[in-house]
Each structure stands twice: as structure tokens, then as C-alpha cells.
Amino acid sequence: MAPKLDTEKMQERQNFRNVWHTDLSHTIQGDTPYCCFALWCAPCASYLLRKRALYNDMSRYTCCAGYMPCSGRCGEAKCPQLCLATEVFCCFGTSVASTRFLLQDEFQIQTTQCDNCIIGFMVCLSQVACIFSIVACIVGIDELSEASQLLSCLADMVYCTVCACMQTQHKVEMDKRDGKFGPQPMAVPPPQVMSRIDQATPPAIGYPPQGYPPSGYPQHPPQGYPQHPPQGYPPSGYPQHPPQGYPPSGYPQNPPAYPQYPPGPAYPPQAYPK
């Protein structure tokens, strides 16, 4: 089941849309001091970055971030600090890769083709150096042994350099997460108020500005405006409503009473067929 889950996670990472804030080829420019620190004290940098990736909550720590078969079986819950220190010193490459996977899964970050080429070159060079060393031991030729040692030295230099760049990349990404580069990209923008170009300061929303209306402007309603209704209205001689003598004499006051429905027990008549 574990290999199947790892394959599914790798396929999911291929569909991620976000990218690293800084790719591996520009990490030295992005944070040169930290890149030097990660180069000369790589295990310490790996320890600090893993702790920071867990938001300094070591109760969440799992060996290799849960990506290896040994995860959760090393007694991490009892002493997570000691287990993390053992991981970064004894399995340094795995600790760097685990922190990388942890950040990628959290922020849905994909690995660019450039980063894949750099990491793939590092892995292939290490494998070639290992093969040359084995062949040199078996054959016993001095020239081949010297060539294998030079190749191993080159592979170690590339390995340390790429790991330092990877850890710097992780650090820059967490700086972005913690808001050290300014406000978050998805933060809610502050409310804005539209105003005319000729207004230096927009008026208060919903309330008239101070000094309004200007002096000399007639008040509302202006003085002298006729009241409603004006006095003496309606004019004399105008018929009142209703006029006197309405309705005329002889007109029924109320509408005629209609028969009750249904009719009484005398309905239907006796001669009417049932």
C-alpha cells in the first residue's frame, strides 16, 4: 500500500499550479547569507527548517515527515527533538527531501523543469561516481581509482551545493508564508472610497460634509413657502364633499336585502320531482 500511496502523491504533485518563490538557479541571489549558512552547517539548517515548517510545534513531528516506511515507528512522540536531530545528521538527504515534500503538499507547489534537471543531474552524478568507485575497487587500476576519486569529489560538491540551494529555497518560501515579503497575495484589499478628481479629500459617506450647505444658500424648506394646505383653501363657494342634500330624497339608503342562500326548508317545492 505504501508504494501505491507514494505514487499517487507524486501524480498529485504534477497537477499543482503554484511555483516556488525562487527557483534553484536564483536562490544564491535570493538569500546569499542563508545559502552560505546552509552550505557550511547543513544539518543545523535542516533542523531549523523542519521545525519552522511545522510552525514550531514539535508535537506534529514525524520521522521523515511521514514519507518513509520508518515514519511513526521511531518513538518520535516521546522525544521529537532528539529524533529530528538524529534524522538530520544520519539521514541528511532524506531530511531535506522530506521538508521539501512537506512544503509542496501544504502549498501545492510544483517543481519546475529547471529544478528537476538540477536535482536529476545531482542524483545521476552521484550514481555514476558510486559505480566508478566499485569498478575501481574490483579492477585495481590506479588511474581508474584516481578518476573515481575525482568524480566522487565532484559529485559531493554538487550534492552539497544543490542541498544548500534547496534549503535556501525552502527558507525563502516560508518567509513568504510568514508575510516577510509584505501582505499575503490572497489578502482582502482595504476598502476604497471613490471621489472626484477635483476633491482633495472625499466627503464622509452617508453624511453631508461640514459646512454644507454653503453660507447664503436657502434653507430647506425656504422661508415663506406656502404651507400645505394653505389657509383659506378651498375657496368660499366651492361645494363641500359630499354636497348637502346628497343622496337625493327617495334614494334608498342601503342596498336591498337579498334572500338568504340556501333557501329555507320550503325549497324545493313539493311538486318538484326529487
C-alpha positions in Angstrom: 0.0 0.0 0.0 2.8 2.4 0.8 4.4 2.4 -2.7 0.9 3.0 -4.2 0.3 6.0 -1.9 3.7 7.4 -2.8 2.9 7.1 -6.5 -0.5 8.8 -6.0 1.2 11.7 -4.2 3.7 12.1 -7.0 0.9 12.2 -9.5 -0.9 14.8 -7.4 2.2 17.0 -7.3 2.3 17.0 -11.1 -1.1 18.8 -11.1 -0.1 21.5 -8.6 -0.3 25.0 -10.1 1.8 27.1 -7.7 5.6 27.5 -8.1 8.4 28.2 -5.7 9.0 31.8 -4.9 12.6 31.3 -6.0 13.9 28.6 -8.3 17.1 26.7 -7.5 19.1 28.7 -10.0 18.4 32.0 -8.2 18.5 31.0 -4.6 22.0 32.4 -4.1 20.8 35.8 -5.3 17.6 35.5 -3.2 19.3 35.0 0.2 23.1 34.7 0.0 23.8 34.7 3.7 21.5 31.8 4.4 22.8 29.9 1.4 26.3 30.1 2.9 24.9 29.0 6.3 23.1 26.0 4.7 26.3 25.1 2.9 28.7 25.1 5.9 26.2 23.9 8.5 23.7 21.9 6.5 22.3 19.7 9.3 21.6 22.7 11.5 19.8 24.4 8.7 17.8 21.2 8.0 16.8 21.0 11.7 15.6 24.6 11.9 13.7 24.5 8.6 11.8 21.3 9.6 10.9 22.8 12.9 9.8 26.0 11.2 7.8 24.0 8.6 5.9 22.5 11.5 5.1 26.0 12.8 7.5 25.3 15.8 5.0 22.7 17.0 7.2 19.7 17.6 4.2 17.6 18.7 3.4 17.4 15.0 6.8 15.9 14.2 7.1 12.6 12.4 10.3 11.0 11.2 10.9 12.0 7.6 7.6 13.9 7.7 5.7 10.7 7.2 7.1 9.9 3.7 9.3 6.9 4.7 8.4 3.4 6.0 10.1 4.2 9.3 7.8 7.2 9.9 5.9 6.9 13.2 7.9 3.9 14.4 10.9 5.5 15.9 9.3 6.8 19.1 9.1 10.4 17.9 6.2 11.3 20.3 8.4 10.7 23.3 11.4 12.9 22.3 10.8 14.6 18.9 13.8 17.0 19.3 16.2 14.1 19.6 14.6 12.2 16.8 14.8 15.2 14.5 18.5 15.7 15.4 19.2 12.1 14.6 17.4 12.4 11.3 19.2 15.4 10.0 22.7 14.0 11.0 22.2 10.4 9.9 19.8 10.8 7.0 20.6 14.4 5.9 19.5 14.0 2.2 16.2 12.4 3.3 15.5 15.2 5.8 15.9 17.8 3.1 13.7 15.9 0.7 11.0 15.4 3.4 10.9 19.0 4.2 10.6 19.8 0.5 7.7 17.4 0.1 6.0 18.8 3.2 6.0 22.3 1.8 4.9 21.2 -1.6 1.9 19.3 -0.3 0.9 22.2 2.0 1.1 25.0 -0.6 0.5 22.8 -3.7 3.9 23.8 -5.3 5.1 22.1 -8.4 8.7 21.5 -9.2 9.8 23.3 -12.4 11.6 21.6 -15.2 14.8 23.6 -14.3 14.7 22.3 -10.7 14.1 18.8 -11.9 17.1 19.0 -14.2 19.4 20.2 -11.4 18.2 17.6 -8.9 18.3 14.8 -11.6 21.9 15.8 -12.5 22.9 15.6 -8.9 21.4 12.2 -8.4 22.8 10.8 -11.7 26.3 12.2 -10.9 26.3 10.5 -7.5 25.2 7.2 -9.0 27.9 7.4 -11.7 30.6 8.2 -9.1 29.4 5.2 -7.0 29.6 2.9 -10.0 33.1 4.1 -10.9 34.3 3.5 -7.3 33.0 -0.1 -7.3 34.7 -0.8 -10.7 38.0 0.8 -9.5 37.9 -1.5 -6.4 37.3 -4.6 -8.4 39.8 -3.8 -11.2 42.5 -2.3 -9.1 43.9 0.1 -11.7 45.5 3.2 -10.2 44.4 5.5 -12.9 40.8 4.4 -12.7 40.9 4.7 -8.9 42.1 8.3 -9.2 39.5 9.1 -11.8 36.8 7.6 -9.5 38.0 9.7 -6.6 37.9 12.9 -8.6 34.4 12.0 -9.8 33.3 11.3 -6.2 34.7 14.6 -5.1 32.8 16.4 -7.9 29.6 14.6 -7.0 30.0 15.5 -3.3 30.5 19.2 -4.3 27.4 19.2 -6.5 25.4 17.4 -3.8 26.3 19.9 -1.1 25.7 22.9 -3.4 22.3 21.7 -4.5 21.2 20.8 -1.0 22.2 24.3 0.2 20.2 25.8 -2.6 17.2 23.6 -1.9 17.3 24.6 1.8 17.5 28.3 0.9 14.6 27.8 -1.4 12.6 26.3 1.5 13.6 29.2 3.7 12.5 31.8 1.2 9.2 30.0 0.7 8.5 30.1 4.4 9.4 33.7 4.6 6.7 34.3 2.0 4.3 32.2 4.0 5.0 34.2 7.2 4.5 37.5 5.4 8.1 38.8 5.5 7.7 40.0 1.9 4.7 42.1 2.5 1.0 41.4 2.6 -0.2 38.0 1.5 -1.3 37.7 -2.2 -4.7 36.5 -1.2 -5.3 39.1 1.5 -8.5 41.1 1.4 -7.8 44.6 -0.1 -8.6 47.6 2.1 -11.9 49.4 1.4 -11.6 52.2 -1.0 -13.8 55.3 -1.5 -14.3 56.9 -4.9 -14.1 60.6 -5.1 -14.0 63.3 -7.8 -10.6 64.3 -9.2 -11.1 67.9 -8.0 -11.7 66.9 -4.4 -8.6 66.7 -2.3 -10.5 64.8 0.5 -13.5 62.7 -0.3 -16.6 63.5 1.7 -17.9 61.4 4.5 -20.0 58.5 3.3 -23.7 58.9 4.1 -23.5 62.3 5.8 -23.2 65.8 4.4 -19.7 67.3 4.8 -19.0 70.0 7.3 -20.0 73.5 6.1 -22.9 72.2 4.0 -24.9 73.9 2.7 -22.7 76.9 2.0 -23.5 80.2 3.5 -26.1 82.2 1.6 -27.8 79.0 0.3 -31.5 79.0 1.1 -32.5 76.6 3.8 -34.9 73.7 3.2 -37.7 74.5 3.0 -37.1 78.1 2.2 -38.9 80.7 4.4 -42.1 82.0 3.0 -43.0 78.8 1.2 -46.8 78.2 1.4 -47.9 75.7 3.9 -49.9 72.6 2.9 -52.8 73.1 2.7 -52.7 76.9 2.6 -55.1 78.9 4.7 -58.4 79.7 3.0 -58.4 76.6 0.9 -60.8 75.5 -0.6 -62.2 78.9 -1.6 -65.5 80.0 -0.4 -68.4 79.0 -2.6 -66.7 75.7 -3.6 -69.1 72.8 -3.0 -68.2 70.7 0.0 -67.7 67.0 -0.2 -70.2 65.5 -0.1 -72.6 68.3 -1.0 -75.6 68.9 1.2 -78.7 67.1 0.1 -76.8 64.1 -1.2 -78.1 61.5 -1.9 -81.4 62.9 -3.1 -84.6 62.2 -1.3 -86.3 59.0 -2.2 -83.0 57.2 -2.9 -82.6 54.0 -0.8 -80.0 54.5 1.9 -78.9 50.9 1.9 -78.9 48.3 -0.9 -81.9 45.9 -0.9 -81.6 42.8 1.2 -81.0 39.7 -0.9 -82.7 36.4 0.0 -80.8 34.0 2.2 -78.9 31.2 0.5 -79.6 28.4 0.6 -83.4 28.8 0.8 -85.3 27.6 3.8 -86.9 24.2 4.2 -89.7 25.1 1.8 -87.2 24.6 -1.0 -87.7 22.7 -3.4 -91.5 23.0 -3.7 -93.5 19.9 -3.0 -94.5 19.3 -6.7 -90.8 19.4 -7.8 -89.5 15.9 -8.5 -86.9 14.5 -6.1 
